């Protein structure tokens, strides 16, 4: 595989869950950095990419908030008690430390203010699709929104289950083709992002509608809806504005979602690759991690 794409925030969250109590003698947490770096090393050894890119969130994408101000509003101020606030601060500090380690390793790190990692990853993959090299990219993610890219040849690997996500997997899991994922999600919404579903549509109804006839674009979905009788049709028609909104929020295949300025910043960051810097061993010593040159050998080959 030529290009390995890793969602840094997603990886950090998994690491925090795996080793939440790993810490230095003075009590400073180190689990996020420890597990994240080990995970990246394992992925590099497994897939042997020519280039590794780690992408981070820098807030929620401005264009989504402009389209739907309630986007991810359910995540605001969820840390209320002093203990929860302190835990969040410790976690954020660990992510910063993780990024500091990456600055000493031969990988490209990409993050843009007020831009989500999903949009940056989508921008990179859309460029690959345009150049007909999508099959040279491997995305490590368990985020189902990236299923949209499978019909274009992008490889997706679930780092939690250690499996490749392909057309067969989606068909077995969701009972739809990957090309129809965006319509499926537009109907069902996404509770984690505070995107509500269309009234009357659960998984079974969405699958039945989408599989009833081929769907091409939102206008095609509206035409297919005419085949439904009774209340479901009424719910769909009355909720079509919501479907259109959800579609725009979920759509990662639109290369124009990000401004030219942001796309330019992404391009600039992609062209900059760090080199292996032995000062990383100073960080290891500070964090009481017994890593030596042998541990970082796979990084040094990038």
N, C-alpha and C positions, 0 to 999 in steps of 0.2 A: 504494500500500500504506500502511495507516494505522500499523502497528506493525512495527518491525524488531527482531528478537531476535538477539543475537550472543553466542555462547559465547566469553567473553574468554580463557579458558585454551586453548581449541582454536585460536583465532586466534593467540595468542602462540606456541604450539608450531609452527604453520605458518610464522610469521615467523622463528622461530629457525632453522628448517631452510632458509628461503629466503636469509637474510642472516646466517649465524652469525659472520662475521668483520668486520662493520661496527662501527667503534669510533672513539672520540675520539683526539686526538693523544696523550693520556696513556695510552691503552690500554683505557679504560673501554668495554665493549661497549654499543652503542646499537641494534643491529639489530632487536631485538624491538619496541621502542617505535617506531622509524622505520617499519617495514613495517606494524605493526598500525594505527597512526594513519592511514597512507596507505590501507590497505585499508578502514577504516571510512569514510573520506571518499569513496572510490570507490563503496562500497555506498550511501551516502546520495545521491550524485549520480545513481546508476543507478536507484534505486527511489523516491527522494523521499518518505520516510516522514514522518508527522506526529510520530512519537515513536520514538526509538531507545533501546533498552535493552541494556546490556552486562552479562552475568552471569558471575560468577567462582566457582570452587570455594573452599571453606574447609575442606578435609579431606574424608574419606569419610563418607557419610551414616550416622549412628549406627544407624538402624533396620536398615540392611543388615548392618552388622557384628554386631548382636544376632541377626539371623536366620541369618547364616552367617559365623562368625568368620574363616574363611579367605578371605573376600572381598578380592580384590586383594592377597593376601599375597605373590604373586609379584613385586610391585613394591617390596616393602620392602628397604631396604639394597642396592639394585642399584648404588649409587654407592659403591664400596669403596676405590679407590685415591685418593691425595691429589689427583691431577689430576681425577678424576671428581667428587669432593666439591667442589673449587673451581669446576668448570664448573657444577655444580648451583647453587651459591651465586650465581654470576654471573647465571645464568638467572633465579633467584628475584628478585634485585635488579632485573633488567630489567622483570619483571612489575610489581613495586611502582612502578617509574618510569612504566610504561605507565598504571597506575591513577592516578598523580599527574597525568598529562596529562589524563586523562578528567575529573578533578575540576574542571578549568577549562573544560570543554566542556559545551554544553547537551544532555547525555544523562543517562539514569537509569542508575545503577550499582547492581547488586544482588548481595550476597553475605551468607551467614549461616554462622556458625561450625558446624563439623561437618555441613555440608550440601554436597552436590555440585551443580554447575551443572545437571546433567541433571534433578535433582529440582525445582530452582527453575523451570527452563524448563517442565517438565511441569506444575507448579502454575499457572503463568501460562496455559498453553494449555488446561488443564482448566477454568479459570475462563472462558476465551473460548468454549469449547465449550458450557458451561452457559448462557452468555448468547447463544448462537447467532451469534457474531461471529468464529468461527475463521478464516473466509476473509479477514479483515482483517489477519491476522498472517503475516509472512514470517520463517521461521527460517533463519538461515544456519548450516549444519552439514553435515559429511560423516559424522556418526554415524548408522549404520543403525538404532539403537534408536528413533529418532524416526519411523521409518516407521509406527509405531503410530498416529500422528496424521493420516496422509493420508486415511483414510476419513472423517474428520470435517471435511475442508475446509481444514486447515492447509497453507500453502504452504511448501515446503522448497527451499532453494537450496544447492547444493554450491559453495562458494567456491573450491575447488581446481580442479574441472573446469569451473566456470562453466556449470552446467546446472541446470535445475529437476528435482527428484526427484518424479515423479508415478507414478500407477498403472501406466502403460505401462512406465516405466523399471524398476520393481520386478519386473513380470512377466517382462521380458526378462532381468534380472540374476539373480533368484532362482527364477523359474518358479512363483511363488505369488502370491496376492492379498495386498495390504497388510494386510487384516483378519486374515490368518492368520500374520503375521510373528511375533507373540509365541509362538505354538505352535511354529513352526519354530525359533526361537531357544531355546526351552525344551528342545528335543530336542538341539540341537547345542551348547548352552552358549556360553561366550565365554572363550577362552584368555587374552585380554588382561586380563580381570577375575578370572581364576582360577576360573571357573565351568565345571565339567567337563560333558562330553556324556554322554548316556545310552548305555550299552554297546550296540554294534552299529549305532549310527545315525550315518551320514554324511549329506552333503547329499542324495544320490540317494534314500536310504531315507526321509529326513524329507519330501522333496517328494512322494514316492509316497504316503506315509501321509496327509499333509495334503490332497492333491488327490483322494484316493480317494472321499471323501464330505464334505459340508459339516460344519464343526466349530463347535460353539457351547459355549464354556467348557471348562474342564478335564474336566468330566464327559462332555462331548461327545467330547473327544479319546479318552477311555477307551473310549467306545462304538465309535468308529471303529476303535480298535485291535483290536477283536474280529474285524474283517474280515481281519486279517493271519494267515497260517498259519505254523506252524513256529517256529523259534528266535527270529525277530524279535518275535513276539508275547510269548514268554517274557521276552525282554530288556526289552520295554516294560513289562510288568506288574511285573517285579521292580525296575525302575528308576523306577516312577511317583512314589515319594516325592521322588526327585531332580528329576523333571519339575515337580512342584508347588513345590519350593523354587526352581528356576530361574525358573519363571513369576513368582513373587512378587518375585524379585530384579530381573527385567527389566521387569516391568509398570510403565509410566509413566502409565497411564490411571486409576489408583486415586487419587482426590483425598485419601484419608485416610492416605496414606503419611507425610505430614509432620504434626507436632504442630500444634495450634492456635496455640501460641506462635510457631513458625517461620513459619506461614502469615501470622500477624499482622505479623511483621517484614518479610516479603516485600511485603505490601500497603503498609506504611509507606514502604519504600524506593521502590516504584513510584510513589508519589504525590509523591516528591521529585525534582525535575529540577534539575540544575545550570544555571547561566547562563554565557554566554560571559564569561570573565575574561581580560583582556589580560595578566595576570601570566603567562599561558602562554608569552609571548614571552621571559620570563626563563629558563624551562626550555629553550626552543629555543636560546637563546644559550649556556647552560651545556653543552648537549649538542652544540653546534656544528652544529645543524640550521638551514639557511638558509630557514626558513619565515616568511612574512610574513602580513599580514592577508588577502591574496588567497587564500592556501592554505586558510585557515580559513573562507572565505566561505560554503561549503555548510553548515558546522556552524552558523554564525550565523543561518541561515534556519530552523532547527528551532524 
